[in-house]
């Protein structure tokens, strides 16, 4: 073999090795390991997670709903009383990892997830260091508005790789949403009060909450938004403020999945002299919003949730 031929063959081998190294460098991971991506979550934290997770665990229902709407699947789900029947049927056999405010760390770790996804609540944020020590990324995603739902669906489509499936779901969600908005256009918006809570602990929902955001999109009128200084999602009930604003409609969302709670709330208002002067109480316009759509973000069912709020505000005769 000539010297020139040997040099030529050597250069070819070197080129092949260099090409392989460059390919793996572009993938940002060694051969055999998953490709990673760096993203910023709702807390402003940079998180490195698999480009296409294979073992996702969810700590809240809304994010899991959006992931399934994007064609994904989970290996662990939250314990919840607020899951709609369709999502429950898809996930009923998955191991549970605890309630949103009390996640089970041992159960999460036992599933060996490659990503854990949850909402921006203290109990979830507190898991970050523990999960990091186990090499598990925690991605926190807050869903407060319609825009959050749409953006989340796009991002989860990137994670699942099922962009066409997610695009079809997005189109259906947008159509249902826009249809309700069109019906509300031009109508006089009644003054409303959105009450969220459990017995002994009630708050007003503002436009910064997802339920208040639905009211805002349907024309506004939420008395909690009349005070521009209120910038939290939920603020304590103030009886003097409520009677002064005099809501014509009260929407009640209970954290307890029991119809009797709603009935008890309604009776308490009707029997309380302070509430009896409020128009919504006098005219019996107090409506209970189902937990599966309103105690959590309705996610892919946002059109259904908006239809219910629309009827409560504008078509009381259609409310059963």
C-alpha positions in Angstrom: 0.0 0.0 0.0 1.4 3.4 -1.0 2.1 6.1 1.5 -0.4 8.4 -0.2 -3.1 5.7 0.0 -2.4 5.2 3.7 -2.7 8.9 4.4 -6.0 9.0 2.4 -7.5 6.1 4.4 -6.4 7.7 7.6 -8.1 10.9 6.8 -11.3 9.1 5.9 -11.3 7.3 9.3 -10.6 10.6 11.1 -13.4 12.2 9.2 -15.9 9.5 10.2 -14.9 9.7 13.8 -15.2 13.5 13.8 -18.6 13.3 12.1 -19.9 11.0 14.7 -18.6 13.2 17.5 -20.3 16.3 15.9 -23.6 14.4 15.5 -23.6 13.4 19.2 -22.6 16.9 20.2 -25.6 18.3 18.3 -27.9 16.0 20.2 -26.5 17.4 23.5 -26.2 14.0 24.9 -23.9 10.9 24.7 -24.8 8.0 22.5 -27.6 6.0 24.0 -28.9 8.7 26.3 -32.0 10.8 25.6 -31.7 14.2 24.0 -32.3 17.1 26.5 -33.8 20.5 26.2 -33.6 23.5 28.6 -36.8 25.4 29.3 -38.0 28.0 31.8 -41.0 27.0 33.9 -43.7 29.2 35.5 -41.5 29.9 38.5 -38.8 31.4 36.3 -36.5 28.4 36.9 -34.5 26.9 34.1 -35.1 23.2 33.9 -33.3 20.6 31.8 -35.7 17.8 30.8 -35.9 15.1 28.1 -36.8 16.4 24.7 -39.4 13.6 24.6 -40.1 12.2 28.1 -41.0 8.5 28.3 -42.0 8.4 32.0 -43.9 11.5 33.0 -45.5 11.8 36.4 -48.2 14.5 37.0 -49.0 16.1 40.4 -52.1 18.0 39.3 -55.0 17.1 37.0 -55.0 20.2 34.7 -51.5 19.6 33.4 -52.1 15.9 32.9 -55.3 16.7 31.0 -53.3 19.0 28.7 -50.6 16.4 28.2 -53.1 13.8 27.1 -54.7 16.4 24.8 -51.3 16.6 23.2 -51.2 12.9 22.6 -49.0 12.0 25.6 -49.4 9.4 28.4 -48.3 9.4 32.0 -46.9 6.7 34.3 -48.2 8.3 37.5 -51.2 10.5 38.3 -52.4 12.7 41.1 -55.1 11.6 43.5 -58.1 13.8 42.8 -61.9 14.1 43.1 -62.0 16.6 40.3 -61.1 14.5 37.3 -63.6 14.3 34.4 -64.8 10.8 33.3 -62.9 10.8 30.0 -59.5 11.4 31.6 -60.2 9.1 34.5 -61.0 6.3 32.1 -57.6 6.8 30.4 -55.6 7.0 33.7 -57.6 4.8 36.2 -55.0 2.1 36.2 -52.0 4.4 36.8 -50.4 4.5 40.3 -51.4 7.5 42.3 -48.8 9.9 43.8 -51.0 11.8 46.3 -53.1 14.9 46.3 -51.9 18.2 44.9 -51.2 19.7 48.3 -49.7 16.5 49.8 -47.7 14.6 47.1 -46.3 11.2 48.1 -42.5 11.5 47.5 -41.9 7.8 47.9 -44.5 6.9 45.3 -43.1 9.4 42.9 -39.5 8.1 43.2 -40.7 4.5 42.9 -42.0 5.2 39.4 -38.5 6.3 38.2 -39.9 9.2 36.2 -37.8 11.1 33.7 -39.8 14.3 34.4 -42.3 15.4 37.1 -44.9 18.0 36.1 -47.0 20.0 38.5 -48.7 23.3 39.3 -47.1 26.3 41.0 -48.2 25.5 44.6 -45.9 25.4 47.7 -46.2 21.6 48.1 -44.9 21.0 44.5 -42.2 23.7 44.6 -40.8 22.1 47.8 -40.1 18.9 45.9 -37.5 20.4 43.6 -34.4 19.7 45.7 -35.5 16.2 46.6 -36.2 15.3 43.0 -33.0 16.9 41.8 -31.0 14.8 44.2 -32.5 11.8 42.4 -31.7 13.2 39.0 -35.4 13.9 38.2 -36.3 17.3 36.7 -39.4 19.1 38.0 -41.3 21.3 35.6 -43.8 23.6 37.1 -46.5 24.9 34.8 -49.3 27.3 35.9 -52.6 27.3 34.0 -54.5 30.5 34.9 -55.8 31.7 31.5 -57.0 30.6 28.1 -53.7 31.7 26.7 -51.9 29.5 29.2 -54.0 26.5 28.0 -53.1 27.2 24.3 -49.4 27.7 25.0 -49.2 24.6 27.2 -50.8 22.5 24.5 -48.2 23.7 22.0 -45.3 23.0 24.4 -46.6 19.5 25.4 -47.0 18.7 21.7 -43.2 19.3 21.4 -42.7 16.9 24.3 -44.9 14.2 23.0 -43.8 14.7 19.4 -47.5 14.3 18.3 -47.9 17.8 16.8 -50.6 16.9 14.3 -52.7 15.2 17.0 -52.3 18.2 19.3 -53.1 20.7 16.5 -56.4 18.9 15.9 -57.2 19.1 19.6 -56.2 22.8 19.7 -58.5 23.5 16.8 -61.5 21.9 18.6 -60.7 23.8 21.8 -60.4 27.1 20.0 -63.7 26.5 18.1 -65.6 25.8 21.3 -64.1 28.8 23.1 -64.8 31.2 20.2 -68.3 30.0 19.8 -69.2 31.0 23.4 -67.4 34.3 23.1 -69.5 35.1 20.0 -72.8 34.5 21.8 -71.8 36.8 24.6 -70.8 39.6 22.3 -72.9 42.8 22.8 -74.9 41.5 25.8 -75.2 43.5 29.0 -73.0 41.9 31.5 -74.5 41.4 35.0 -72.5 42.2 38.1 -71.1 38.9 39.4 -69.3 37.4 42.3 -67.1 34.3 42.0 -66.8 32.6 45.4 -64.2 29.9 45.8 -63.5 27.8 48.9 -64.6 25.3 51.5 -66.8 25.6 54.6 -65.3 28.3 56.9 -62.9 29.6 54.3 -64.3 31.5 51.3 -62.6 33.9 48.9 -63.5 36.0 45.9 -61.9 35.0 42.6 -60.4 37.9 40.5 -59.6 37.9 36.8 -56.1 36.6 37.7 -57.7 33.2 38.5 -58.8 30.9 35.7 -62.5 31.0 36.8 -62.3 34.8 37.0 -60.6 34.9 33.7 -63.5 33.0 32.1 -65.9 35.7 33.5 -63.5 38.4 32.2 -63.5 36.9 28.7 -67.3 36.7 28.7 -67.7 40.4 29.3 -66.4 41.1 32.7 -68.7 42.3 35.5 -66.8 40.5 38.3 -67.1 42.8 41.3 -63.7 41.6 42.5 -62.1 43.4 39.5 -63.8 46.7 40.3 -61.0 47.3 42.9 -57.9 47.8 40.8 -55.7 47.3 43.8 -56.6 43.6 43.9 -53.9 41.7 42.0 -54.0 38.3 43.6 -56.0 35.4 42.1 -58.1 35.1 45.3 -58.9 37.6 48.0 -60.9 37.3 51.2 -64.6 38.0 51.1 -65.5 41.5 52.5 -69.2 41.8 53.3 -69.2 45.6 53.2 -67.6 45.6 49.8 -70.0 42.9 48.5 -73.1 44.7 49.6 -71.8 48.0 48.1 -71.0 46.3 44.8 -74.3 44.4 44.9 -73.6 41.4 42.6 -76.6 40.2 40.5 -75.1 36.7 40.0 -73.1 34.5 42.5 -71.0 31.7 41.1 -69.9 29.2 43.8 -67.0 26.9 43.4 -66.4 24.4 46.2 -63.2 22.6 47.0 -65.3 19.8 48.5 -66.9 17.5 45.8 -70.2 17.2 47.5 -73.5 18.8 46.2 -74.7 19.2 49.8 -71.9 21.8 50.3 -73.4 23.9 47.6 -76.9 23.6 49.1 -75.6 24.5 52.5 -73.8 27.6 51.1 -77.0 28.7 49.3 -79.1 28.3 52.5 -76.6 30.2 54.5 -76.7 33.1 52.2 -80.5 33.1 52.0 -80.9 33.0 55.8 -78.2 35.6 56.5 -79.6 39.1 57.0 -76.3 40.6 55.6 -76.6 38.7 52.4 -80.4 39.1 52.0 -79.9 42.6 50.6 -77.7 41.4 47.8 -79.5 41.2 44.4 -78.2 37.7 43.5 -79.6 36.3 46.8 -82.9 38.1 46.5 -83.4 36.8 43.0 -82.1 33.3 43.7 -79.3 33.6 41.2 -76.7 31.5 43.1 -75.1 28.9 40.9 -72.9 26.0 41.8 -70.0 25.3 39.4 -68.8 21.7 39.2 -65.5 20.8 40.7 -64.3 18.8 37.7 -64.4 22.0 35.6 -63.9 24.8 38.1 -62.0 23.7 41.2 -59.2 23.0 38.7 -58.4 24.6 35.4 -60.7 22.9 32.9 -57.8 22.7 30.3 -59.1 20.9 27.2 -62.7 21.3 28.5 -62.5 25.1 28.6 -65.2 25.4 26.0 -67.6 23.4 28.2 -66.7 25.5 31.3 -67.3 28.7 29.4 -70.7 27.5 28.2 -71.8 26.9 31.8 -70.6 30.3 32.9 -72.3 31.9 29.9 -75.6 30.4 30.8 -75.3 31.4 34.4 -74.6 35.0 33.4 -76.9 35.4 30.4 -79.4 32.6 30.2 -80.6 31.8 33.8 -83.8 30.2 32.3 -81.6 27.6 30.7 -79.8 26.6 33.9 -81.2 23.4 35.5 
